[in-house]
Amino acid sequence: MALPLTPTVLPQLARPRKGLPDEADGWVYEPKYDGFRAVAFVDGDEVELQSRNGKDLTRYFPELSFPAGRYVLDGEIVIESEDGGEEFNLLGQRIHPAASRIERLAAETPATYIAFDLLARDDDVLLELPWTERRTALETIVSAPVKLAPYVRTAADAEQWLHTAEGVIAKQRDAPYRPGERTGMVKIKRVRTMDAVVMGWRPGKAEGTVGAIILALYTPDGELRVVGHSSGFTAKQKRELVETLKPYETGARGSGEASRWTQGRELEWVELRPELVVEVTYDHASDGRIRHGAKVQRWRDDKDPADCTIDQLS
């Protein structure tokens, strides 16, 4: 490749923030995607895809193609769902050593590249240009099959993505691109809530403490299915929860039964009768499970466990 930027170029990162910044302070807004961040190096028919941490992703996505030219893009590899979201669990299945599996999945569940920044074009490095100029140049390059990330200029218009997408990425209009740095960008995650049955608990690292509670939801056929866990309790709460949960224990407990709670991780567990309900917040769920740890907001004494159904994850 004969590009002015070559791997490794670490993507610019976003700092977490609770609320949308004001457009009056020089911000624009893009949707947050649920995929693999990837820098694409394109030189004619040659393409290299580099992950957020500098690893080569090219072989895992043979179906991705790019418009002719010489340029370097920052973007996201996603597998789009029928409802307009992204299927992260399907994306993760691509990272596999077998070429035959990758080829089959590339045909069955093809990925899409969504571009949201332009780092170089022809022989020019664009990193020092403000976002507004890079965006204008990006719009002249991107065409099918690559998709161009939309953006809006007001926080009010971006609010929709806090309810329909994975959240919002806000960028400073006049900011240059700083590879590997958390500057000029912030991310505001979409926060979801659900009521879940407390199915059990896991001991904490300190003796006589609760490390996490195990969360479950009812399926349409009445099965109580484990969907995740919640931790992050204070030291005081961890001690108090042992006594709070004790009256609900069934007597079933053990360790090493990985498939029961944890999708492969061998952890101790203590089973509870399905009588306690908690309201939790979480960032994202895929394949019927909460992908990141949930946070307890309150205990729901007023909620019937039977009303805690799995459709809340839809």
C-alpha positions in Angstrom: 0.0 0.0 0.0 1.1 3.5 -0.8 -0.8 5.6 1.7 0.3 8.5 3.8 -1.0 6.6 6.9 -0.4 2.9 7.4 -1.3 0.5 10.2 -1.2 0.9 13.2 -3.3 4.1 13.6 -5.3 3.8 16.8 -8.8 5.5 16.5 -9.7 8.6 18.5 -11.7 7.6 21.6 -14.6 9.2 23.4 -14.9 10.1 27.0 -18.1 8.9 28.8 -20.6 11.6 29.7 -24.1 11.4 31.3 -25.9 13.9 29.3 -25.8 15.5 25.8 -23.5 18.6 25.5 -25.0 21.8 24.2 -24.6 22.5 20.5 -23.9 26.2 21.4 -20.6 24.9 22.7 -19.6 23.6 19.3 -20.8 20.1 19.3 -22.4 17.9 16.6 -24.0 14.5 17.2 -23.8 11.0 15.6 -25.5 7.7 16.6 -23.5 5.2 18.6 -23.2 1.8 17.0 -22.9 -1.7 18.4 -20.2 -3.2 16.4 -16.4 -3.4 15.9 -14.6 -0.1 15.6 -12.3 -0.4 12.6 -9.9 1.8 10.7 -10.0 1.0 6.9 -6.9 1.5 4.8 -7.9 1.5 1.1 -5.5 1.6 -1.8 -7.3 0.6 -5.0 -8.2 -3.1 -4.7 -6.2 -3.5 -1.5 -8.0 -3.2 1.8 -6.7 -3.6 5.4 -9.0 -3.4 8.4 -7.5 -2.6 11.7 -9.3 -3.0 15.1 -9.5 -0.4 17.9 -6.5 -2.0 19.6 -4.4 -2.4 16.4 -5.2 -6.0 15.4 -5.8 -7.0 11.8 -9.5 -7.8 11.1 -9.2 -8.1 7.3 -9.6 -11.9 7.0 -12.7 -12.0 9.2 -14.8 -9.8 6.8 -14.1 -10.8 3.2 -17.4 -9.5 2.0 -16.6 -5.9 2.8 -15.7 -3.8 -0.2 -15.0 -0.1 -0.6 -15.3 2.6 -3.3 -12.3 3.0 -5.5 -9.6 5.4 -4.3 -6.7 5.9 -1.9 -7.9 6.9 1.6 -8.1 5.9 5.3 -11.5 5.8 7.0 -12.5 5.5 10.7 -15.8 3.7 11.1 -17.7 0.7 12.5 -18.2 -2.8 11.3 -21.8 -3.9 12.1 -24.2 -6.7 11.2 -27.6 -5.0 10.8 -30.7 -6.6 12.2 -34.2 -6.5 10.6 -35.4 -3.9 13.1 -32.6 -1.5 12.1 -30.3 -2.2 15.0 -27.1 -4.2 15.2 -26.5 -7.9 16.0 -23.3 -7.9 18.1 -23.5 -11.6 18.9 -23.4 -12.5 15.2 -20.5 -10.1 14.7 -18.5 -11.8 17.4 -18.9 -15.2 15.7 -16.7 -14.0 12.9 -13.5 -14.0 15.0 -12.7 -17.6 14.2 -9.7 -19.4 12.9 -11.6 -21.5 10.3 -11.7 -19.8 6.9 -14.6 -22.0 5.9 -16.7 -20.8 8.8 -15.9 -17.2 8.1 -16.8 -17.6 4.4 -20.1 -19.2 5.3 -21.1 -16.5 7.8 -20.0 -13.8 5.4 -22.7 -15.1 3.0 -25.3 -15.8 5.6 -25.0 -12.7 7.8 -23.0 -10.1 5.8 -21.4 -7.2 7.6 -21.6 -3.5 6.7 -19.0 -0.8 7.1 -20.3 2.5 8.4 -17.9 5.4 7.9 -17.8 8.5 10.2 -14.4 10.1 9.7 -11.7 10.5 7.0 -8.1 10.4 8.2 -6.2 10.5 4.9 -7.0 11.0 1.2 -4.6 10.4 -1.7 -1.2 11.7 -0.4 -2.7 14.0 2.2 -3.0 13.4 6.0 -6.1 15.1 7.3 -5.7 14.6 11.1 -5.0 18.3 11.8 -8.1 19.5 9.9 -11.2 20.3 12.0 -14.0 17.8 12.0 -16.2 20.0 9.7 -13.6 19.8 6.9 -12.9 16.1 7.4 -16.7 15.4 7.2 -17.1 17.4 4.0 -14.3 15.4 2.4 -15.7 12.2 3.7 -19.0 12.8 2.0 -17.3 13.1 -1.4 -15.7 9.6 -0.9 -18.3 7.4 0.7 -20.7 5.5 -1.5 -22.3 2.1 -1.6 -21.6 -0.4 -0.3 -20.1 1.7 2.5 -22.6 3.6 4.5 -22.2 7.2 5.8 -23.0 7.8 9.4 -25.7 10.4 9.8 -25.2 13.4 12.1 -27.4 16.2 13.5 -26.5 19.7 14.7 -28.7 20.0 17.8 -29.0 18.0 21.1 -32.8 18.0 20.6 -32.4 16.1 17.3 -29.9 13.7 18.8 -32.2 12.8 21.7 -33.9 10.2 19.5 -30.7 8.0 19.4 -30.8 7.7 23.2 -34.0 5.7 22.7 -33.5 4.0 19.4 -29.8 3.4 19.0 -27.0 2.5 21.4 -26.6 6.1 22.4 -24.9 9.2 21.0 -21.4 10.2 20.1 -20.9 14.0 20.3 -18.0 15.6 18.5 -16.5 19.0 18.6 -16.9 20.7 15.2 -13.5 22.4 15.2 -11.5 19.5 16.8 -8.6 17.8 15.0 -8.3 14.0 15.0 -6.1 12.7 17.8 -5.3 9.0 17.3 -5.6 7.0 20.5 -6.6 10.0 22.6 -9.9 10.7 24.5 -10.3 14.2 23.3 -12.8 16.1 21.1 -15.4 13.3 21.5 -17.8 12.2 24.2 -20.2 9.2 24.4 -23.6 9.2 26.0 -24.9 5.6 26.3 -28.5 4.6 26.0 -29.7 3.4 29.4 -32.4 0.7 29.6 -34.4 -0.5 32.6 -36.1 -3.8 33.4 -37.7 -5.6 36.4 -36.0 -9.0 37.0 -36.4 -11.9 39.3 -33.4 -12.5 41.7 -32.7 -16.2 41.0 -29.6 -16.6 43.1 -26.4 -14.9 44.3 -22.6 -15.4 44.0 -20.3 -14.9 47.0 -18.0 -11.9 47.0 -14.2 -12.0 47.3 -14.5 -11.2 51.1 -15.9 -13.9 53.3 -19.5 -13.4 54.3 -20.4 -11.0 51.4 -22.5 -11.1 48.3 -20.5 -10.4 45.1 -23.4 -10.4 42.6 -27.1 -11.3 42.3 -28.3 -13.5 39.4 -31.1 -12.1 37.3 -33.8 -14.0 35.5 -36.9 -13.4 33.4 -39.8 -15.6 32.4 -40.2 -16.9 28.9 -43.7 -17.2 27.2 -43.8 -20.9 28.2 -43.1 -20.2 31.8 -39.5 -21.0 32.0 -37.4 -18.8 34.3 -34.3 -18.0 32.3 -31.1 -16.5 33.6 -30.3 -13.3 31.7 -27.4 -11.7 33.6 -26.2 -10.5 36.9 -25.8 -7.3 38.9 -22.8 -6.3 41.1 -21.2 -3.1 42.1 -22.7 -3.1 45.6 -21.0 -1.1 48.4 -19.0 -3.0 51.1 -21.9 -2.4 53.6 -24.5 -3.7 51.1 -22.5 -6.8 50.3 -22.5 -7.8 54.0 -26.2 -6.9 54.6 -27.4 -8.8 51.5 -26.2 -12.1 53.0 -28.9 -11.8 55.7 -31.5 -10.2 53.4 -31.3 -13.1 50.9 -30.9 -16.0 53.4 -34.7 -16.5 54.0 -35.1 -17.2 50.3 -32.4 -19.8 49.9 -33.5 -23.2 48.5 -30.5 -25.0 49.8 -29.2 -25.6 46.3 -25.7 -24.4 45.8 -22.4 -25.4 44.3 -19.5 -24.4 42.0 -18.2 -25.3 38.6 -21.7 -25.6 37.1 -20.7 -23.1 34.5 -23.7 -23.3 32.2 -26.2 -22.7 35.0 -25.4 -19.0 35.4 -22.4 -17.9 33.5 -21.9 -19.1 29.9 -18.7 -20.9 30.6 -17.2 -19.3 33.7 -17.1 -21.5 36.8 -18.4 -19.6 39.8 -20.0 -20.4 43.1 -23.7 -19.9 43.2 -26.5 -20.0 45.9 -30.0 -20.6 44.6 -33.0 -18.5 45.7 -36.7 -19.1 45.5 -38.0 -16.8 42.7 -39.8 -14.3 44.9 -37.6 -11.2 44.9 -37.8 -8.6 42.2 -35.3 -5.8 41.4 -35.4 -2.9 39.0 -32.1 -2.6 37.2 -30.5 -0.4 34.5 -28.3 -1.8 31.8 -26.6 -0.6 28.6 -27.2 -3.4 26.2 -28.6 -6.9 25.7 -28.0 -9.4 22.9 -28.9 -13.0 22.3 -31.3 -12.9 25.3 -28.7 -11.8 27.8 -27.5 -8.6 29.3 -24.1 -8.1 27.8 -22.8 -5.8 30.5 -23.4 -5.9 34.2 -26.7 -4.3 35.3 -27.0 -1.9 38.2 -29.7 -2.2 40.8 -32.0 0.8 41.1 -34.5 -0.4 43.7 -36.1 -3.5 45.1 -39.7 -4.0 43.9 -41.8 -5.4 46.7 -44.9 -4.3 44.7 -44.0 -6.3 41.6 -45.2 -9.9 41.0 -42.2 -12.0 39.8 -44.5 -13.6 37.1 -44.7 -10.2 35.5 -40.9 -10.1 34.9 -41.0 -11.3 31.3 -38.3 -11.7 28.7 -40.0 -9.4 26.3 -38.4 -6.5 28.2 -35.1 -7.4 26.4 -36.7 -6.9 23.0 
